[in-house]
Amino acid sequence: MNKETRFYNLFSLAILGILIFPVGLANFYFGYVLKDSPCIFCWVQRINMILIGAVALLVVRFGFKPKYIALLLLMASSGLYESFYHTSSHALEDVGQGFALAILGLHTQFWALFVFFSVVALLAVLLFFAPNAPLFKDYSLNTLQKSAFYIFFIVVGSNAVQAFFSTGPFPYIGQSDPVRFSWNLKESVWSMENWNHLKFPRSVLGRRDVGEPLKLSALPKDNDYEHSPLEITKALEIEKKEELFLKLNGAITDLSFNEDKAILTTENQGLYLAGNDLKTIHSHMVLDSYYSATVGSFVGADFNEDENIVIMGNNKTSVEITPNKNANALKNFPYFLEGANSFDEVERSRLKTSRAKNYYVSAVRRGAKFTYLISAPNKRYKDLIIISMLNSDKQVHGEFLLELGNAKLKEKRKLGELVISALALKDNKLYAFSKEFNTLLVIDPTKEEILEVYGLPKEIKNISAGGFRDNELILVSYENDKNILYTLNF
């Protein structure tokens, strides 16, 4: 057997492989025997495999040409994108969860990804056996090569039959959740529903296309509590207003007090340890947030039981650091842009959520047992979700949509209109401050409901942080590039 015949025979075997196993097996056995109907994504991937087989047949029939190889690579690239898109929608399911049939414990959408990857790898292997281009000429097909054509038309024809019975003729289109295959057309579902989901342009982020995270330094659209979605009958008053003169690298995004110390975080990854009176800075650091696990813009920081500081980013990724006057700056170079000689990094961790997975968070507060995080509304999702994280293992303990409790919504309004930009914890109650509509919610986290609602003065233009210093309620407002402190008579 000469090199040319061997090359075409190998190509024919590859064609038979993709037609008999992924395409033929899915059609004849899964479809007709096990009654499995492909979803709309599965149909697209199966059609792509058929097109790869068709282009490969052109190579067998008309010879090795660069344009055919280019088409094969384009088809395989398209299939890889479709498979990644399909697999990603199920990638984070728990063990045993998935969609449709499983083969060796893996569902069909994963196997499509495997097939398209194999096409690229196999094509590379086959090209090693390709003879020099001048040897290619018109020739007669042998039995093996002809069988690839016969199998192609049989498999494609059978798929067309399955597609007609399970999906219907154009303009009907595949279903997201197809019913099992049946030869009885009365039991088939022909649907055009998915045309609504095929709008362009499409974002490669899919459901995660939620826009940029909320900037706590940005001014609210409306800071008048009289326009709040909640009915408000009580309002707090300002006792004192003063500008904060500490030298910080940006807008304050969190403020918490611990005995004689205060922790301040900024929008530019800065953390400052200050005196309780907020007059002097004892030490500070600026995190290299892109080293290792990326930490988003800081939205909360507290001391833990080890006197370390746990900082949470708006992407639900936290970093734990410890103050150390004798820190090794060279050793800490990867972790800090500033303050490598004053702090050590302990660890970084990511919090994985379910209900809030497509949300950033805008405010965080740590308690003795739990850390509470509140979702930030975005362009796609508007729910107000409270997440509780168990401090001992840094895993989700619960996620809940806040119940109204003693609060009352105005007609045709929603809690999701609020943007919680500061969070405090006192006497086992959460105090959530919304920069939109200057609204304070007092929340019972165990009952998951609102206990009281207060209005905050319009003079506070942009709430970005807040906390209790003993019995004083202090809010920070970022106004005209300045951090302004307001003490309220709570």
C-alpha positions in Angstrom: 0.0 0.0 0.0 1.5 3.3 -1.0 1.5 6.4 1.2 -1.3 8.1 -0.8 -3.7 5.1 -0.4 -2.8 4.7 3.2 -3.5 8.4 3.9 -7.0 8.3 2.3 -7.8 5.0 4.1 -6.9 6.6 7.4 -9.1 9.6 6.5 -12.0 7.2 5.6 -11.6 5.4 8.9 -11.8 8.8 10.7 -15.0 9.6 8.8 -16.5 6.3 9.7 -15.5 6.9 13.3 -17.3 10.2 13.6 -20.4 9.0 11.7 -20.8 5.6 13.4 -20.0 6.6 17.0 -21.1 10.1 18.0 -23.6 10.7 15.2 -24.8 7.2 14.3 -24.9 5.9 17.9 -26.8 9.0 19.1 -29.3 8.7 16.3 -29.9 4.9 16.0 -29.4 3.7 19.6 -30.0 6.7 21.8 -32.8 8.1 19.6 -34.7 5.1 18.3 -34.0 2.6 21.1 -33.6 4.7 24.2 -36.0 7.4 22.9 -33.7 10.2 23.6 -34.4 13.4 21.6 -31.6 16.0 21.2 -32.1 19.5 22.5 -31.5 22.5 20.3 -27.8 22.7 21.3 -27.4 18.9 20.6 -28.8 19.3 17.2 -26.4 22.1 16.3 -23.5 20.0 17.5 -24.6 17.0 15.7 -25.1 19.0 12.4 -21.6 20.3 12.9 -20.2 16.8 13.2 -22.1 15.8 10.0 -20.5 18.9 8.2 -17.1 17.8 9.4 -17.8 14.3 7.8 -18.9 16.0 4.6 -15.8 18.1 4.3 -13.6 15.1 5.1 -15.3 13.2 2.2 -14.3 16.0 -0.1 -10.7 15.3 0.9 -11.1 11.6 0.1 -12.8 12.3 -3.2 -11.0 15.3 -4.6 -7.6 15.1 -2.8 -5.7 16.9 -0.2 -6.2 20.6 -0.5 -5.5 23.4 2.0 -9.0 24.8 1.7 -10.5 21.5 2.8 -8.2 21.4 5.9 -9.1 25.0 6.6 -12.8 24.1 6.5 -12.3 21.2 8.8 -10.5 23.4 11.3 -13.3 26.0 11.1 -16.0 23.4 11.6 -14.1 21.9 14.6 -13.6 25.4 16.1 -17.3 26.2 15.7 -18.1 22.9 17.4 -15.7 23.5 20.3 -17.4 26.9 20.9 -20.9 25.4 20.8 -19.8 22.6 23.2 -18.1 25.0 25.6 -21.3 27.1 25.6 -23.5 24.0 26.1 -21.3 22.4 28.8 -20.8 25.6 30.8 -24.6 25.9 31.4 -24.4 22.6 33.4 -20.7 22.7 34.5 -21.4 23.7 38.1 -24.1 21.2 38.9 -23.8 18.9 41.9 -22.7 15.3 41.5 -25.2 13.2 39.5 -27.0 16.3 38.1 -27.0 17.0 34.4 -29.1 16.9 31.3 -30.4 13.9 29.3 -28.4 10.6 29.1 -25.1 10.0 30.8 -22.3 7.9 29.3 -19.6 6.7 31.8 -21.0 9.2 34.2 -20.7 12.2 31.8 -23.6 13.7 30.0 -23.8 14.1 26.2 -22.9 17.8 26.1 -19.4 16.9 27.5 -18.9 14.1 24.9 -19.6 16.6 22.1 -16.7 18.7 23.5 -14.5 15.6 23.5 -15.5 14.8 19.9 -14.6 18.2 18.5 -11.3 18.2 20.4 -10.5 14.8 19.0 -11.2 16.0 15.5 -8.5 18.7 15.9 -6.0 16.2 17.5 -6.8 13.5 14.9 -6.4 15.9 12.0 -3.0 16.8 13.3 -2.0 13.1 13.5 -3.4 12.4 9.9 -1.3 15.2 8.5 1.8 13.4 9.6 0.9 10.6 7.2 0.1 12.9 4.3 2.3 12.4 1.2 3.9 15.3 -0.6 1.3 17.5 -2.4 2.6 16.7 -5.9 1.7 13.0 -5.5 -2.0 13.8 -5.2 -4.0 13.2 -8.4 -7.4 12.0 -9.5 -7.9 8.3 -8.7 -10.5 5.6 -8.1 -12.0 5.0 -4.6 -11.4 1.6 -3.0 -14.0 -0.3 -1.0 -13.1 1.3 2.4 -13.3 4.8 1.0 -16.6 4.1 -0.8 -18.1 2.8 2.5 -17.4 6.1 4.1 -19.7 7.7 1.5 -22.4 5.1 1.9 -22.4 5.3 5.7 -22.5 9.1 5.5 -25.7 9.2 3.4 -27.3 6.5 5.6 -26.5 8.3 8.9 -27.5 11.7 7.5 -30.7 10.4 6.1 -31.6 8.7 9.4 -30.9 11.9 11.3 -33.2 13.8 9.0 -35.9 11.3 9.8 -35.4 11.8 13.6 -35.2 15.5 13.2 -38.6 15.6 11.3 -40.4 13.5 13.9 -38.9 15.1 17.0 -38.4 18.7 15.9 -40.6 19.2 12.8 -40.0 21.0 9.5 -38.8 24.6 9.1 -39.7 27.0 10.7 -40.0 24.7 13.8 -36.8 24.6 15.7 -35.3 22.4 18.5 -36.5 22.5 22.1 -34.5 23.3 25.2 -36.2 20.4 27.0 -37.2 17.9 24.3 -39.7 15.1 25.0 -38.7 11.5 24.4 -38.6 10.3 20.8 -41.8 8.8 19.3 -42.8 7.6 15.9 -46.3 8.9 16.7 -46.5 12.6 15.5 -49.3 13.2 18.0 -46.8 12.7 20.8 -44.1 14.9 19.3 -43.7 18.6 20.2 -42.9 21.0 17.4 -42.0 24.3 18.7 -40.7 27.7 17.6 -40.1 29.0 21.1 -36.3 29.1 20.8 -36.3 31.6 18.0 -36.8 34.2 20.8 -33.4 33.1 22.2 -31.5 33.4 19.0 -31.2 37.1 19.0 -28.0 38.8 17.9 -25.6 40.2 18.9 -25.1 37.5 21.6 -22.8 37.9 24.6 -20.1 35.3 25.1 -20.7 35.7 28.8 -24.3 34.4 28.5 -26.1 34.7 31.9 -23.0 36.2 33.4 -23.3 39.3 31.2 -24.4 41.5 34.2 -22.3 44.6 33.4 -19.6 46.2 35.5 -19.8 45.9 39.3 -21.3 48.7 41.3 -18.8 51.5 42.2 -19.6 52.7 45.7 -18.0 56.1 44.8 -20.7 56.7 42.1 -23.5 59.0 43.1 -27.0 57.5 43.4 -29.7 58.4 41.0 -32.0 59.4 43.8 -31.1 59.9 47.5 -34.5 61.1 48.8 -36.1 58.6 51.1 -39.5 59.9 50.3 -39.1 58.2 46.9 -38.1 54.9 48.5 -40.0 51.8 47.4 -40.8 51.3 51.1 -43.3 53.3 53.1 -41.2 55.3 55.7 -42.6 57.1 58.7 -39.5 57.5 60.8 -36.3 59.4 59.9 -32.9 59.9 61.6 -31.3 63.2 62.0 -27.7 64.3 61.6 -25.9 65.2 64.8 -22.5 66.1 63.4 -20.8 66.4 60.0 -17.1 66.5 59.4 -14.6 65.9 56.6 -12.2 63.0 57.1 -8.6 64.3 56.6 -6.9 60.9 56.6 -4.7 60.4 53.6 -6.4 57.5 51.7 -6.1 56.3 48.1 -9.8 56.6 47.2 -13.4 56.5 48.4 -14.0 54.6 51.6 -16.0 51.4 50.9 -16.2 50.0 54.5 -15.8 51.2 58.0 -15.7 49.0 61.1 -14.7 49.6 64.7 -13.0 47.2 67.1 -12.3 48.5 70.6 -9.6 51.2 70.1 -9.0 50.5 66.4 -10.9 51.2 63.2 -10.6 49.5 59.8 -11.2 51.4 56.6 -11.1 50.0 53.1 -11.1 51.9 49.9 -12.3 51.3 46.3 -8.6 51.0 45.2 -7.8 47.9 47.2 -6.5 49.9 50.2 -6.9 48.9 53.8 -6.0 51.3 56.6 -5.7 50.6 60.4 -6.6 53.8 62.2 -7.3 55.0 65.7 -10.9 54.8 66.9 -11.2 58.5 66.6 -10.3 58.3 62.9 -7.6 61.0 63.3 -4.4 58.9 62.7 -3.4 56.0 60.5 -1.3 53.3 62.2 -0.5 51.2 59.2 -1.9 50.5 55.7 -1.6 48.2 52.7 -2.6 48.1 49.1 -3.3 44.6 47.9 -2.1 43.2 44.6 -5.6 41.9 43.8 -4.6 40.0 40.7 -2.1 37.7 42.3 -3.5 34.3 42.7 -7.3 34.4 43.3 -8.5 37.8 42.0 -10.0 39.9 44.8 -12.6 42.5 43.6 -13.0 46.0 44.9 -13.1 45.8 48.7 -16.6 46.0 50.2 -16.0 44.8 53.8 -13.3 44.1 56.4 -13.3 42.9 60.0 -11.1 41.3 62.6 -11.6 37.6 63.1 -11.1 35.5 66.3 -7.3 35.2 65.5 -7.0 39.0 65.3 -6.4 38.7 61.6 -8.2 40.9 59.2 -10.6 39.3 56.7 -11.3 41.5 53.6 -14.1 40.6 51.2 -14.1 41.8 47.5 -17.2 42.6 45.5 -16.7 39.3 43.6 -17.2 37.2 46.8 -13.4 36.5 47.0 -11.8 37.2 50.3 -8.2 37.6 51.6 -7.1 37.1 55.1 -4.1 39.2 56.3 -2.4 39.7 59.6 -0.6 42.9 60.9 3.1 42.3 61.4 5.5 45.1 62.2 8.4 42.7 61.3 7.0 41.4 58.0 9.5 40.4 55.3 8.8 42.9 52.5 10.7 40.8 49.9 8.7 37.6 50.8 5.5 39.6 50.7 6.3 41.2 47.3 3.7 39.1 45.4 0.8 40.0 47.7 1.0 43.8 48.3 1.6 46.8 46.2 2.1 48.8 49.4 2.6 47.7 53.0 4.5 44.5 52.4 6.6 45.3 55.5 3.6 45.7 57.7 1.3 42.8 56.8 1.5 39.1 56.0 -1.1 37.4 53.7 -2.6 34.2 55.2 -4.9 33.0 52.5 -7.4 33.8 49.8 -10.7 32.0 49.2 -13.7 32.1 46.9 -17.2 31.9 48.1 -19.4 29.9 45.7 -23.1 30.7 45.8 -26.2 29.4 44.1 -29.0 32.0 44.2 -26.6 34.9 44.1 -24.1 33.4 41.6 -24.8 36.1 39.0 -24.5 38.9 41.4 -21.6 41.0 42.8 -21.9 42.0 46.4 -22.0 45.6 47.6 -21.7 45.3 51.4 -20.3 42.7 53.9 -20.2 42.4 57.7 -18.7 39.7 59.8 -20.3 38.4 63.0 -19.2 35.9 65.6 -20.5 32.9 63.7 -21.5 34.2 60.3 -20.4 36.7 57.7 -23.3 38.4 55.9 -23.1 39.6 52.3 -25.7 41.6 50.3 -26.1 41.4 46.5 -25.8 44.4 44.3 -28.5 44.8 41.6 -27.2 44.7 38.0 -28.5 45.2 34.5 -30.0 41.7 34.3 -30.9 40.7 37.9 -32.5 42.9 40.5 -33.2 40.7 43.6 -32.0 41.7 47.0 -30.3 38.6 48.3 -28.6 38.1 51.7 -25.9 35.5 51.9 -24.7 34.0 55.1 -21.2 32.4 55.2 -20.1 30.2 58.0 -16.9 31.7 59.3 -15.4 28.4 60.4 -15.2 26.9 56.9 -15.9 29.9 54.7 -18.7 28.1 52.9 -22.3 29.2 52.2 -24.6 28.6 55.1 -27.7 30.1 53.5 -29.0 32.5 50.8 -32.4 34.2 51.2 -34.6 36.8 49.6 -35.5 39.3 52.3 -39.0 39.1 53.6 -40.9 42.4 54.2 -41.8 41.6 57.9 -42.9 44.9 59.4 -42.1 46.9 56.3 -44.6 47.7 53.6 -43.9 48.2 49.9 -45.4 51.0 47.9 -47.7 49.9 45.0 -45.8 48.5 42.0 -42.4 48.9 43.7 -39.7 46.4 44.6 -37.1 45.9 47.2 -34.5 45.4 44.4 -34.6 49.1 43.7 -32.5 49.6 46.9 -28.7 49.5 46.6 -27.2 48.5 49.9 -23.8 50.2 50.1 -23.1 49.8 53.8 -23.8 47.1 56.4 -23.4 47.1 60.2 -24.1 44.4 62.8 -25.3 45.2 66.3 -27.2 43.2 68.9 -27.7 40.4 66.4 -29.4 42.8 64.0 -28.2 43.8 60.5 -28.3 47.5 59.6 -28.4 47.8 55.9 -27.9 51.3 54.4 -29.1 52.0 50.8 -27.4 54.8 48.9 -30.4 54.8 46.6 -33.3 56.5 48.4 -31.3 56.9 51.6 -33.1 54.1 53.3 -32.0 52.1 56.4 -33.3 48.6 56.9 -33.1 46.9 60.3 -33.0 43.2 59.6 -33.4 40.1 61.7 -31.1 37.6 59.9 -32.5 34.6 61.7 -36.1 35.3 60.7 -34.9 36.7 57.3 -37.2 39.7 57.6 -37.2 43.5 58.0 -37.9 44.7 61.5 -37.9 48.5 61.0 -37.3 51.0 58.2 -35.8 54.5 58.6 -35.2 57.4 56.3 -31.8 59.1 56.1 -31.4 62.9 55.5 -30.9 64.0 51.9 -27.9 66.0 53.0 -26.0 62.6 53.0 -25.5 62.5 49.2 -23.7 59.2 48.6 -23.5 56.6 51.4 -20.5 54.4 50.8 -19.7 52.9 54.2 -21.0 52.9 57.8 -20.8 51.4 61.2 -21.3 51.7 65.0 -18.7 53.2 67.2 -20.0 52.2 70.6 -23.5 53.6 70.4 -22.8 56.2 67.7 -24.0 55.5 64.2 -21.4 56.9 61.7 -21.9 57.0 57.9 -19.4 57.8 55.3 -20.5 59.8 52.2 -18.2 60.2 49.2 -18.9 63.7 48.0 -16.9 65.9 45.6 -13.9 63.5 45.9 -14.0 63.8 49.7 -14.9 61.3 52.4 -17.4 63.0 54.7 -18.4 61.6 58.1 -22.0 61.9 59.4 -22.9 61.0 63.0 -26.6 60.3 63.4 -28.9 60.2 66.4 -29.8 56.6 66.3 
